[in-house]
Amino acid sequence: MPMDIREIERLIKEGLPDAVVRIEDLRGDGDHYAAYVESAEFAGKSRIQQHQMVYKALSGRMGGALHALALRTSAPQGS
Amino acid sequence: MTTNPVKERIESEIRDNDVVLYMKGTPVFPQCGFSAAVVQILGHLGVKFKGIDVLVDPSLRQGIKDFSEWPTIPQLYVKGEFVGGCDIVREMFETGELADVLRAKGVNLGA
């Protein structure tokens, strides 16, 4: 079942409270999203670790209810 | 004694092959846009790799996710190490980092 943008954003912010989250519905079908996530908690982490932190916040939905979420992560400049 | 044959199979595949891509479909006929994108990038860099189709084996499809604690496919491994999925591979390709990593690990890049 497709997921709502606000639900995705809510889950990410629950896991990473300081995160700046921007989500795009790529095809307007509620099933293919791109998310840009910025959080100070990413500082010093590898890309794999950063993405794993987002996937963890989505608690198992990625690859399930959430079929396609293209992800870009970064730490805020200067952190 | 270990009782996880899927994990053992993954470990031996990524040990015996320099570049391994767990994907949906085959390099010639990818069954998913994300897998196709990584195949295209590797082809562009002239990297020889072994593509493993997870769709033919449900235990492998789940097993590879458990192995890397990564929820999606494709997954790229270089010299036994998980490099990333489609987004990371694409980002690394765009910045030139992917070629650097492959070279640093001693993988031959084509012209």
N, CA and C atoms of all chains as a GROMACS GRO file, in nm:
protein
  570
    1MET      N    1   0.084  -0.120   0.000
    1MET     CA    2   0.000   0.000   0.000
    1MET      C    3   0.088   0.125   0.000
    2PRO      N    4   0.057   0.221  -0.084
    2PRO     CA    5   0.140   0.342  -0.093
    2PRO      C    6   0.139   0.420   0.038
    3MET      N    7   0.242   0.500   0.054
    3MET     CA    8   0.253   0.581   0.176
    3MET      C    9   0.239   0.729   0.143
    4ASP      N   10   0.182   0.800   0.237
    4ASP     CA   11   0.162   0.943   0.224
    4ASP      C   12   0.291   1.020   0.254
    5ILE      N   13   0.314   1.130   0.184
    5ILE     CA   14   0.434   1.211   0.206
    5ILE      C   15   0.447   1.254   0.352
    6ARG      N   16   0.336   1.298   0.410
    6ARG     CA   17   0.343   1.348   0.548
    6ARG      C   18   0.379   1.238   0.647
    7GLU      N   19   0.333   1.117   0.616
    7GLU     CA   20   0.364   1.002   0.701
    7GLU      C   21   0.514   0.970   0.694
    8ILE      N   22   0.570   0.976   0.575
    8ILE     CA   23   0.714   0.950   0.559
    8ILE      C   24   0.793   1.055   0.636
    9GLU      N   25   0.754   1.181   0.619
    9GLU     CA   26   0.823   1.290   0.686
    9GLU      C   27   0.814   1.277   0.838
   10ARG      N   28   0.696   1.239   0.885
   10ARG     CA   29   0.674   1.225   1.028
   10ARG      C   30   0.766   1.116   1.086
   11LEU      N   31   0.775   1.004   1.016
   11LEU     CA   32   0.858   0.893   1.064
   11LEU      C   33   1.006   0.932   1.066
   12ILE      N   34   1.050   1.000   0.960
   12ILE     CA   35   1.192   1.039   0.955
   12ILE      C   36   1.222   1.136   1.069
   13LYS      N   37   1.131   1.230   1.093
   13LYS     CA   38   1.156   1.329   1.199
   13LYS      C   39   1.144   1.268   1.338
   14GLU      N   40   1.068   1.162   1.348
   14GLU     CA   41   1.059   1.093   1.476
   14GLU      C   42   1.193   1.029   1.510
   15GLY      N   43   1.258   0.972   1.407
   15GLY     CA   44   1.388   0.906   1.427
   15GLY      C   45   1.502   1.006   1.434
   16LEU      N   46   1.490   1.116   1.359
   16LEU     CA   47   1.595   1.217   1.353
   16LEU      C   48   1.530   1.354   1.377
   17PRO      N   49   1.507   1.388   1.504
   17PRO     CA   50   1.426   1.505   1.538
   17PRO      C   51   1.477   1.638   1.479
   18ASP      N   52   1.608   1.650   1.456
   18ASP     CA   53   1.658   1.778   1.404
   18ASP      C   54   1.654   1.785   1.252
   19ALA      N   55   1.607   1.678   1.189
   19ALA     CA   56   1.622   1.666   1.044
   19ALA      C   57   1.541   1.770   0.967
   20VAL      N   58   1.604   1.821   0.862
   20VAL     CA   59   1.532   1.899   0.762
   20VAL      C   60   1.499   1.800   0.651
   21VAL      N   61   1.370   1.783   0.624
   21VAL     CA   62   1.327   1.679   0.530
   21VAL      C   63   1.253   1.743   0.413
   22ARG      N   64   1.292   1.705   0.295
   22ARG     CA   65   1.221   1.751   0.176
   22ARG      C   66   1.186   1.629   0.093
   23ILE      N   67   1.058   1.612   0.065
   23ILE     CA   68   1.017   1.493  -0.009
   23ILE      C   69   0.940   1.532  -0.133
   24GLU      N   70   0.971   1.462  -0.240
   24GLU     CA   71   0.904   1.487  -0.368
   24GLU      C   72   0.834   1.359  -0.411
   25ASP      N   73   0.713   1.373  -0.460
   25ASP     CA   74   0.643   1.259  -0.519
   25ASP      C   75   0.678   1.259  -0.667
   26LEU      N   76   0.769   1.169  -0.703
   26LEU     CA   77   0.831   1.177  -0.837
   26LEU      C   78   0.732   1.158  -0.951
   27ARG      N   79   0.637   1.069  -0.931
   27ARG     CA   80   0.545   1.041  -1.041
   27ARG      C   81   0.401   1.078  -1.009
   28GLY      N   82   0.382   1.138  -0.890
   28GLY     CA   83   0.247   1.173  -0.851
   28GLY      C   84   0.159   1.052  -0.825
   29ASP      N   85   0.224   0.936  -0.800
   29ASP     CA   86   0.145   0.814  -0.778
   29ASP      C   87   0.147   0.766  -0.633
   30GLY      N   88   0.207   0.849  -0.545
   30GLY     CA   89   0.213   0.810  -0.404
   30GLY      C   90   0.296   0.685  -0.379
   31ASP      N   91   0.384   0.654  -0.472
   31ASP     CA   92   0.460   0.530  -0.459
   31ASP      C   93   0.608   0.546  -0.491
   32HIS      N   94   0.642   0.652  -0.561
   32HIS     CA   95   0.782   0.675  -0.597
   32HIS      C   96   0.824   0.813  -0.547
   33TYR      N   97   0.905   0.812  -0.442
   33TYR     CA   98   0.944   0.938  -0.378
   33TYR      C   99   1.093   0.961  -0.385
   34ALA      N  100   1.130   1.087  -0.374
   34ALA     CA  101   1.270   1.122  -0.351
   34ALA      C  102   1.273   1.204  -0.223
   35ALA      N  103   1.365   1.171  -0.135
   35ALA     CA  104   1.375   1.245  -0.009
   35ALA      C  105   1.515   1.300   0.007
   36TYR      N  106   1.519   1.424   0.052
   36TYR     CA  107   1.646   1.485   0.088
   36TYR      C  108   1.642   1.508   0.238
   37VAL      N  109   1.738   1.454   0.309
   37VAL     CA  110   1.737   1.463   0.455
   37VAL      C  111   1.869   1.522   0.504
   38GLU      N  112   1.856   1.628   0.583
   38GLU     CA  113   1.975   1.690   0.641
   38GLU      C  114   1.964   1.682   0.793
   39SER      N  115   2.067   1.628   0.857
   39SER     CA  116   2.063   1.617   1.003
   39SER      C  117   2.204   1.625   1.058
   40ALA      N  118   2.218   1.693   1.171
   40ALA     CA  119   2.349   1.703   1.236
   40ALA      C  120   2.397   1.565   1.280
   41GLU      N  121   2.304   1.473   1.298
   41GLU     CA  122   2.343   1.338   1.342
   41GLU      C  123   2.421   1.262   1.234
   42PHE      N  124   2.419   1.313   1.111
   42PHE     CA  125   2.492   1.246   1.004
   42PHE      C  126   2.641   1.280   1.006
   43ALA      N  127   2.677   1.384   1.081
   43ALA     CA  128   2.817   1.429   1.080
   43ALA      C  129   2.910   1.313   1.116
   44GLY      N  130   3.014   1.296   1.036
   44GLY     CA  131   3.114   1.194   1.063
   44GLY      C  132   3.072   1.053   1.025
   45LYS      N  133   2.950   1.038   0.969
   45LYS     CA  134   2.903   0.904   0.930
   45LYS      C  135   2.922   0.884   0.780
   46SER      N  136   2.941   0.759   0.740
   46SER     CA  137   2.949   0.728   0.597
   46SER      C  138   2.810   0.739   0.536
   47ARG      N  139   2.805   0.746   0.403
   47ARG     CA  140   2.676   0.753   0.335
   47ARG      C  141   2.589   0.632   0.370
   48ILE      N  142   2.652   0.516   0.371
   48ILE     CA  143   2.576   0.395   0.404
   48ILE      C  144   2.514   0.408   0.542
   49GLN      N  145   2.593   0.455   0.638
   49GLN     CA  146   2.541   0.471   0.774
   49GLN      C  147   2.430   0.575   0.778
   50GLN      N  148   2.445   0.684   0.703
   50GLN     CA  149   2.342   0.788   0.702
   50GLN      C  150   2.211   0.734   0.646
   51HIS      N  151   2.221   0.660   0.537
   51HIS     CA  152   2.098   0.603   0.478
   51HIS      C  153   2.038   0.500   0.573
   52GLN      N  154   2.124   0.422   0.638
   52GLN     CA  155   2.073   0.322   0.732
   52GLN      C  156   1.996   0.388   0.846
   53MET      N  157   2.041   0.507   0.887
   53MET     CA  158   1.971   0.579   0.995
   53MET      C  159   1.831   0.621   0.949
   54VAL      N  160   1.821   0.662   0.822
   54VAL     CA  161   1.689   0.700   0.770
   54VAL      C  162   1.600   0.576   0.758
   55TYR      N  163   1.658   0.468   0.705
   55TYR     CA  164   1.580   0.344   0.690
   55TYR      C  165   1.531   0.296   0.827
   56LYS      N  166   1.617   0.313   0.928
   56LYS     CA  167   1.580   0.270   1.063
   56LYS      C  168   1.461   0.354   1.112
   57ALA      N  169   1.466   0.484   1.084
   57ALA     CA  170   1.355   0.572   1.124
   57ALA      C  171   1.225   0.528   1.055
   58LEU      N  172   1.238   0.474   0.935
   58LEU     CA  173   1.119   0.429   0.862
   58LEU      C  174   1.075   0.290   0.909
   59SER      N  175   1.145   0.240   1.006
   59SER     CA  176   1.118   0.113   1.074
   59SER      C  177   1.054   0.004   0.986
   60GLY      N  178   1.134  -0.044   0.893
   60GLY     CA  179   1.093  -0.162   0.817
   60GLY      C  180   1.001  -0.135   0.699
   61ARG      N  181   0.958  -0.010   0.682
   61ARG     CA  182   0.866   0.015   0.570
   61ARG      C  183   0.939   0.023   0.436
   62MET      N  184   1.066   0.063   0.443
   62MET     CA  185   1.143   0.074   0.320
   62MET      C  186   1.156  -0.064   0.258
   63GLY      N  187   1.125  -0.074   0.130
   63GLY     CA  188   1.130  -0.203   0.062
   63GLY      C  189   1.000  -0.280   0.083
   64GLY      N  190   0.913  -0.226   0.168
   64GLY     CA  191   0.782  -0.288   0.189
   64GLY      C  192   0.674  -0.193   0.141
   65ALA      N  193   0.606  -0.127   0.238
   65ALA     CA  194   0.502  -0.030   0.204
   65ALA      C  195   0.559   0.082   0.118
   66LEU      N  196   0.685   0.113   0.147
   66LEU     CA  197   0.751   0.220   0.073
   66LEU      C  198   0.837   0.154  -0.034
   67HIS      N  199   0.786   0.156  -0.154
   67HIS     CA  200   0.850   0.081  -0.262
   67HIS      C  201   0.977   0.152  -0.311
   68ALA      N  202   0.963   0.281  -0.337
   68ALA     CA  203   1.074   0.352  -0.398
   68ALA      C  204   1.096   0.488  -0.332
   69LEU      N  205   1.206   0.499  -0.262
   69LEU     CA  206   1.243   0.626  -0.201
   69LEU      C  207   1.389   0.653  -0.235
   70ALA      N  208   1.408   0.740  -0.333
   70ALA     CA  209   1.544   0.779  -0.366
   70ALA      C  210   1.592   0.871  -0.254
   71LEU      N  211   1.711   0.845  -0.203
   71LEU     CA  212   1.754   0.913  -0.083
   71LEU      C  213   1.883   0.990  -0.105
   72ARG      N  214   1.884   1.113  -0.056
   72ARG     CA  215   2.009   1.189  -0.046
   72ARG      C  216   2.018   1.242   0.095
   73THR      N  217   2.134   1.226   0.155
   73THR     CA  218   2.149   1.270   0.294
   73THR      C  219   2.272   1.358   0.305
   74SER      N  220   2.269   1.448   0.402
   74SER     CA  221   2.389   1.525   0.431
   74SER      C  222   2.380   1.584   0.570
   75ALA      N  223   2.496   1.621   0.622
   75ALA     CA  224   2.501   1.692   0.749
   75ALA      C  225   2.500   1.841   0.715
   76PRO      N  226   2.447   1.924   0.805
   76PRO     CA  227   2.448   2.069   0.778
   76PRO      C  228   2.591   2.118   0.760
   77GLN      N  229   2.610   2.218   0.675
   77GLN     CA  230   2.742   2.276   0.655
   77GLN      C  231   2.799   2.320   0.790
   78GLY      N  232   2.926   2.286   0.810
   78GLY     CA  233   2.994   2.337   0.929
   78GLY      C  234   2.977   2.249   1.052
   79SER      N  235   2.899   2.139   1.039
   79SER     CA  236   2.886   2.051   1.158
   79SER      C  237   2.985   1.937   1.146
   80MET      N  238   2.890  -2.446   1.484
   80MET     CA  239   2.861  -2.472   1.344
   80MET      C  240   2.756  -2.375   1.293
   81THR      N  241   2.782  -2.318   1.179
   81THR     CA  242   2.687  -2.223   1.125
   81THR      C  243   2.575  -2.295   1.049
   82THR      N  244   2.456  -2.240   1.060
   82THR     CA  245   2.342  -2.305   0.995
   82THR      C  246   2.273  -2.208   0.900
   83ASN      N  247   2.351  -2.116   0.843
   83ASN     CA  248   2.291  -2.020   0.752
   83ASN      C  249   2.355  -2.032   0.613
   84PRO      N  250   2.302  -2.123   0.530
   84PRO     CA  251   2.364  -2.146   0.400
   84PRO      C  252   2.357  -2.026   0.307
   85VAL      N  253   2.253  -1.942   0.321
   85VAL     CA  254   2.241  -1.825   0.235
   85VAL      C  255   2.355  -1.728   0.263
   86LYS      N  256   2.378  -1.704   0.393
   86LYS     CA  257   2.486  -1.614   0.433
   86LYS      C  258   2.621  -1.667   0.383
   87GLU      N  259   2.641  -1.797   0.394
   87GLU     CA  260   2.766  -1.857   0.347
   87GLU      C  261   2.783  -1.838   0.197
   88ARG      N  262   2.674  -1.852   0.126
   88ARG     CA  263   2.679  -1.836  -0.019
   88ARG      C  264   2.716  -1.692  -0.055
   89ILE      N  265   2.653  -1.596   0.015
   89ILE     CA  266   2.684  -1.456  -0.012
   89ILE      C  267   2.830  -1.428   0.018
   90GLU      N  268   2.876  -1.478   0.132
   90GLU     CA  269   3.015  -1.453   0.171
   90GLU      C  270   3.112  -1.508   0.067
   91SER      N  271   3.083  -1.627   0.014
   91SER     CA  272   3.176  -1.683  -0.083
   91SER      C  273   3.166  -1.611  -0.219
   92GLU      N  274   3.045  -1.568  -0.257
   92GLU     CA  275   3.032  -1.492  -0.384
   92GLU      C  276   3.112  -1.362  -0.378
   93ILE      N  277   3.099  -1.288  -0.268
   93ILE     CA  278   3.165  -1.158  -0.264
   93ILE      C  279   3.314  -1.171  -0.233
   94ARG      N  280   3.355  -1.291  -0.189
   94ARG     CA  281   3.497  -1.316  -0.169
   94ARG      C  282   3.563  -1.357  -0.301
   95ASP      N  283   3.490  -1.436  -0.379
   95ASP     CA  284   3.550  -1.493  -0.500
   95ASP      C  285   3.538  -1.403  -0.622
   96ASN      N  286   3.456  -1.297  -0.613
   96ASN     CA  287   3.440  -1.205  -0.727
   96ASN      C  288   3.466  -1.062  -0.680
   97ASP      N  289   3.550  -0.992  -0.757
   97ASP     CA  290   3.589  -0.856  -0.717
   97ASP      C  291   3.470  -0.762  -0.708
   98VAL      N  292   3.381  -0.769  -0.808
   98VAL     CA  293   3.266  -0.678  -0.811
   98VAL      C  294   3.139  -0.762  -0.830
   99VAL      N  295   3.051  -0.753  -0.733
   99VAL     CA  296   2.927  -0.831  -0.738
   99VAL      C  297   2.808  -0.738  -0.722
  100LEU      N  298   2.710  -0.756  -0.809
  100LEU     CA  299   2.588  -0.677  -0.799
  100LEU      C  300   2.469  -0.770  -0.776
  101TYR      N  301   2.409  -0.758  -0.657
  101TYR     CA  302   2.283  -0.828  -0.631
  101TYR      C  303   2.173  -0.741  -0.689
  102MET      N  304   2.094  -0.797  -0.778
  102MET     CA  305   2.001  -0.716  -0.855
  102MET      C  306   1.873  -0.792  -0.887
  103LYS      N  307   1.776  -0.718  -0.938
  103LYS     CA  308   1.654  -0.781  -0.987
  103LYS      C  309   1.668  -0.798  -1.138
  104GLY      N  310   1.666  -0.923  -1.182
  104GLY     CA  311   1.690  -0.952  -1.323
  104GLY      C  312   1.839  -0.976  -1.346
  105THR      N  313   1.877  -0.977  -1.472
  105THR     CA  314   2.017  -1.003  -1.507
  105THR      C  315   2.077  -0.876  -1.568
  106PRO      N  316   2.210  -0.868  -1.577
  106PRO     CA  317   2.270  -0.750  -1.639
  106PRO      C  318   2.215  -0.722  -1.779
  107VAL      N  319   2.183  -0.827  -1.853
  107VAL     CA  320   2.129  -0.807  -1.988
  107VAL      C  321   1.981  -0.768  -1.984
  108PHE      N  322   1.907  -0.828  -1.892
  108PHE     CA  323   1.765  -0.797  -1.878
  108PHE      C  324   1.729  -0.760  -1.735
  109PRO      N  325   1.767  -0.639  -1.693
  109PRO     CA  326   1.729  -0.596  -1.558
  109PRO      C  327   1.576  -0.587  -1.547
  110GLN      N  328   1.523  -0.624  -1.431
  110GLN     CA  329   1.378  -0.624  -1.411
  110GLN      C  330   1.330  -0.506  -1.328
  111CYS      N  331   1.420  -0.410  -1.305
  111CYS     CA  332   1.384  -0.298  -1.219
  111CYS      C  333   1.473  -0.180  -1.256
  112GLY      N  334   1.415  -0.061  -1.256
  112GLY     CA  335   1.488   0.057  -1.300
  112GLY      C  336   1.612   0.088  -1.217
  113PHE      N  337   1.603   0.058  -1.085
  113PHE     CA  338   1.717   0.088  -0.998
  113PHE      C  339   1.834  -0.007  -1.030
  114SER      N  340   1.801  -0.134  -1.052
  114SER     CA  341   1.906  -0.230  -1.089
  114SER      C  342   1.965  -0.192  -1.225
  115ALA      N  343   1.879  -0.153  -1.318
  115ALA     CA  344   1.925  -0.115  -1.452
  115ALA      C  345   2.020   0.003  -1.445
  116ALA      N  346   1.991   0.099  -1.356
  116ALA     CA  347   2.076   0.218  -1.344
  116ALA      C  348   2.217   0.180  -1.299
  117VAL      N  349   2.227   0.088  -1.204
  117VAL     CA  350   2.361   0.049  -1.156
  117VAL      C  351   2.436  -0.030  -1.262
  118VAL      N  352   2.365  -0.117  -1.333
  118VAL     CA  353   2.426  -0.192  -1.443
  118VAL      C  354   2.485  -0.095  -1.546
  119GLN      N  355   2.407   0.009  -1.575
  119GLN     CA  356   2.450   0.107  -1.674
  119GLN      C  357   2.576   0.182  -1.628
  120ILE      N  358   2.579   0.218  -1.501
  120ILE     CA  359   2.695   0.289  -1.447
  120ILE      C  360   2.819   0.201  -1.454
  121LEU      N  361   2.805   0.075  -1.412
  121LEU     CA  362   2.920  -0.016  -1.415
  121LEU      C  363   2.967  -0.036  -1.559
  122GLY      N  364   2.871  -0.045  -1.650
  122GLY     CA  365   2.905  -0.060  -1.791
  122GLY      C  366   2.979   0.062  -1.843
  123HIS      N  367   2.932   0.178  -1.801
  123HIS     CA  368   2.993   0.303  -1.841
  123HIS      C  369   3.139   0.312  -1.794
  124LEU      N  370   3.164   0.260  -1.675
  124LEU     CA  371   3.301   0.263  -1.621
  124LEU      C  372   3.386   0.149  -1.676
  125GLY      N  373   3.321   0.059  -1.749
  125GLY     CA  374   3.395  -0.055  -1.805
  125GLY      C  375   3.438  -0.155  -1.699
  126VAL      N  376   3.354  -0.170  -1.598
  126VAL     CA  377   3.387  -0.262  -1.488
  126VAL      C  378   3.326  -0.399  -1.514
  127LYS      N  379   3.408  -0.502  -1.503
  127LYS     CA  380   3.355  -0.638  -1.512
  127LYS      C  381   3.293  -0.675  -1.379
  128PHE      N  382   3.170  -0.725  -1.381
  128PHE     CA  383   3.107  -0.760  -1.254
  128PHE      C  384   3.020  -0.884  -1.271
  129LYS      N  385   2.993  -0.946  -1.158
  129LYS     CA  386   2.902  -1.060  -1.159
  129LYS      C  387   2.766  -1.013  -1.111
  130GLY      N  388   2.665  -1.029  -1.194
  130GLY     CA  389   2.529  -0.994  -1.155
  130GLY      C  390   2.458  -1.117  -1.100
  131ILE      N  391   2.395  -1.100  -0.985
  131ILE     CA  392   2.322  -1.212  -0.925
  131ILE      C  393   2.176  -1.172  -0.911
  132ASP      N  394   2.090  -1.250  -0.976
  132ASP     CA  395   1.946  -1.220  -0.981
  132ASP      C  396   1.878  -1.273  -0.855
  133VAL      N  397   1.830  -1.181  -0.772
  133VAL     CA  398   1.765  -1.225  -0.646
  133VAL      C  399   1.622  -1.272  -0.670
  134LEU      N  400   1.567  -1.239  -0.788
  134LEU     CA  401   1.427  -1.275  -0.812
  134LEU      C  402   1.408  -1.426  -0.828
  135VAL      N  403   1.515  -1.496  -0.864
  135VAL     CA  404   1.501  -1.640  -0.883
  135VAL      C  405   1.511  -1.716  -0.750
  136ASP      N  406   1.540  -1.646  -0.643
  136ASP     CA  407   1.561  -1.715  -0.516
  136ASP      C  408   1.513  -1.628  -0.399
  137PRO      N  409   1.393  -1.652  -0.349
  137PRO     CA  410   1.338  -1.571  -0.240
  137PRO      C  411   1.425  -1.570  -0.114
  138SER      N  412   1.495  -1.680  -0.088
  138SER     CA  413   1.578  -1.683   0.033
  138SER      C  414   1.697  -1.590   0.017
  139LEU      N  415   1.746  -1.578  -0.105
  139LEU     CA  416   1.858  -1.487  -0.132
  139LEU      C  417   1.808  -1.342  -0.129
  140ARG      N  418   1.688  -1.320  -0.181
  140ARG     CA  419   1.631  -1.186  -0.185
  140ARG      C  420   1.620  -1.130  -0.044
  141GLN      N  421   1.577  -1.212   0.050
  141GLN     CA  422   1.571  -1.169   0.190
  141GLN      C  423   1.709  -1.174   0.254
  142GLY      N  424   1.785  -1.279   0.218
  142GLY     CA  425   1.916  -1.303   0.282
  142GLY      C  426   2.013  -1.189   0.260
  143ILE      N  427   2.011  -1.131   0.141
  143ILE     CA  428   2.107  -1.024   0.112
  143ILE      C  429   2.071  -0.898   0.191
  144LYS      N  430   1.941  -0.879   0.216
  144LYS     CA  431   1.898  -0.764   0.297
  144LYS      C  432   1.941  -0.781   0.442
  145ASP      N  433   1.928  -0.903   0.491
  145ASP     CA  434   1.971  -0.931   0.629
  145ASP      C  435   2.122  -0.917   0.642
  146PHE      N  436   2.192  -0.967   0.538
  146PHE     CA  437   2.338  -0.968   0.540
  146PHE      C  438   2.395  -0.827   0.556
  147SER      N  439   2.341  -0.732   0.480
  147SER     CA  440   2.397  -0.596   0.479
  147SER      C  441   2.318  -0.501   0.569
  148GLU      N  442   2.207  -0.549   0.626
  148GLU     CA  443   2.115  -0.463   0.701
  148GLU      C  444   2.074  -0.346   0.613
  149TRP      N  445   2.042  -0.378   0.491
  149TRP     CA  446   2.005  -0.278   0.390
  149TRP      C  447   1.874  -0.326   0.327
  150PRO      N  448   1.770  -0.241   0.325
  150PRO     CA  449   1.637  -0.294   0.292
  150PRO      C  450   1.604  -0.306   0.144
  151THR      N  451   1.695  -0.261   0.058
  151THR     CA  452   1.657  -0.259  -0.084
  151THR      C  453   1.762  -0.326  -0.172
  152ILE      N  454   1.719  -0.352  -0.294
  152ILE     CA  455   1.803  -0.409  -0.398
  152ILE      C  456   1.794  -0.313  -0.516
  153PRO      N  457   1.899  -0.284  -0.587
  153PRO     CA  458   2.030  -0.351  -0.593
  153PRO      C  459   2.126  -0.320  -0.477
  154GLN      N  460   2.227  -0.405  -0.466
  154GLN     CA  461   2.335  -0.384  -0.370
  154GLN      C  462   2.467  -0.418  -0.438
  155LEU      N  463   2.559  -0.323  -0.430
  155LEU     CA  464   2.689  -0.340  -0.496
  155LEU      C  465   2.797  -0.373  -0.392
  156TYR      N  466   2.874  -0.477  -0.423
  156TYR     CA  467   2.986  -0.517  -0.337
  156TYR      C  468   3.114  -0.511  -0.417
  157VAL      N  469   3.217  -0.449  -0.359
  157VAL     CA  470   3.348  -0.444  -0.422
  157VAL      C  471   3.449  -0.503  -0.325
  158LYS      N  472   3.520  -0.606  -0.373
  158LYS     CA  473   3.620  -0.675  -0.290
  158LYS      C  474   3.563  -0.711  -0.153
  159GLY      N  475   3.445  -0.765  -0.154
  159GLY     CA  476   3.385  -0.815  -0.031
  159GLY      C  477   3.316  -0.710   0.054
  160GLU      N  478   3.322  -0.584   0.010
  160GLU     CA  479   3.266  -0.479   0.094
  160GLU      C  480   3.142  -0.416   0.030
  161PHE      N  481   3.038  -0.395   0.110
  161PHE     CA  482   2.917  -0.332   0.060
  161PHE      C  483   2.942  -0.185   0.031
  162VAL      N  484   2.919  -0.145  -0.092
  162VAL     CA  485   2.945  -0.006  -0.132
  162VAL      C  486   2.818   0.078  -0.123
  163GLY      N  487   2.705   0.020  -0.161
  163GLY     CA  488   2.581   0.094  -0.152
  163GLY      C  489   2.474   0.041  -0.246
  164GLY      N  490   2.359   0.106  -0.239
  164GLY     CA  491   2.250   0.076  -0.330
  164GLY      C  492   2.249   0.176  -0.444
  165CYS      N  493   2.138   0.183  -0.513
  165CYS     CA  494   2.130   0.266  -0.634
  165CYS      C  495   2.163   0.413  -0.608
  166ASP      N  496   2.103   0.472  -0.505
  166ASP     CA  497   2.123   0.615  -0.480
  166ASP      C  498   2.270   0.647  -0.454
  167ILE      N  499   2.330   0.567  -0.367
  167ILE     CA  500   2.470   0.593  -0.329
  167ILE      C  501   2.563   0.570  -0.447
  168VAL      N  502   2.540   0.462  -0.520
  168VAL     CA  503   2.625   0.433  -0.636
  168VAL      C  504   2.614   0.546  -0.738
  169ARG      N  505   2.491   0.594  -0.758
  169ARG     CA  506   2.470   0.701  -0.855
  169ARG      C  507   2.540   0.830  -0.810
  170GLU      N  508   2.524   0.861  -0.682
  170GLU     CA  509   2.587   0.982  -0.628
  170GLU      C  510   2.740   0.971  -0.637
  171MET      N  511   2.794   0.853  -0.604
  171MET     CA  512   2.939   0.833  -0.609
  171MET      C  513   2.990   0.839  -0.754
  172PHE      N  514   2.908   0.791  -0.846
  172PHE     CA  515   2.946   0.797  -0.987
  172PHE      C  516   2.954   0.942  -1.032
  173GLU      N  517   2.852   1.020  -0.994
  173GLU     CA  518   2.847   1.160  -1.037
  173GLU      C  519   2.965   1.241  -0.985
  174THR      N  520   3.010   1.211  -0.863
  174THR     CA  521   3.121   1.287  -0.806
  174THR      C  522   3.257   1.232  -0.847
  175GLY      N  523   3.257   1.116  -0.915
  175GLY     CA  524   3.384   1.054  -0.954
  175GLY      C  525   3.440   0.962  -0.847
  176GLU      N  526   3.371   0.960  -0.733
  176GLU     CA  527   3.419   0.882  -0.619
  176GLU      C  528   3.417   0.731  -0.646
  177LEU      N  529   3.317   0.689  -0.725
  177LEU     CA  530   3.304   0.545  -0.750
  177LEU      C  531   3.426   0.492  -0.825
  178ALA      N  532   3.468   0.567  -0.927
  178ALA     CA  533   3.588   0.526  -1.003
  178ALA      C  534   3.710   0.523  -0.911
  179ASP      N  535   3.720   0.623  -0.822
  179ASP     CA  536   3.833   0.629  -0.729
  179ASP      C  537   3.835   0.507  -0.637
  180VAL      N  538   3.716   0.475  -0.583
  180VAL     CA  539   3.707   0.361  -0.491
  180VAL      C  540   3.744   0.232  -0.563
  181LEU      N  541   3.692   0.214  -0.684
  181LEU     CA  542   3.721   0.092  -0.760
  181LEU      C  543   3.871   0.081  -0.787
  182ARG      N  544   3.930   0.192  -0.832
  182ARG     CA  545   4.074   0.192  -0.861
  182ARG      C  546   4.154   0.164  -0.734
  183ALA      N  547   4.115   0.230  -0.625
  183ALA     CA  548   4.187   0.212  -0.499
  183ALA      C  549   4.182   0.066  -0.452
  184LYS      N  550   4.076  -0.002  -0.489
  184LYS     CA  551   4.063  -0.142  -0.450
  184LYS      C  552   4.123  -0.237  -0.553
  185GLY      N  553   4.184  -0.178  -0.657
  185GLY     CA  554   4.254  -0.260  -0.755
  185GLY      C  555   4.165  -0.322  -0.861
  186VAL      N  556   4.047  -0.263  -0.882
  186VAL     CA  557   3.958  -0.315  -0.987
  186VAL      C  558   3.993  -0.247  -1.120
  187ASN      N  559   4.001  -0.327  -1.225
  187ASN     CA  560   4.033  -0.272  -1.358
  187ASN      C  561   3.914  -0.196  -1.416
  188LEU      N  562   3.939  -0.073  -1.457
  188LEU     CA  563   3.836   0.004  -1.525
  188LEU      C  564   3.870   0.004  -1.675
  189GLY      N  565   3.768  -0.018  -1.757
  189GLY     CA  566   3.789  -0.013  -1.902
  189GLY      C  567   3.805   0.130  -1.948
  190ALA      N  568   3.827   0.144  -2.076
  190ALA     CA  569   3.846   0.279  -2.131
  190ALA      C  570   3.717   0.359  -2.120
   0.00000   0.00000   0.00000
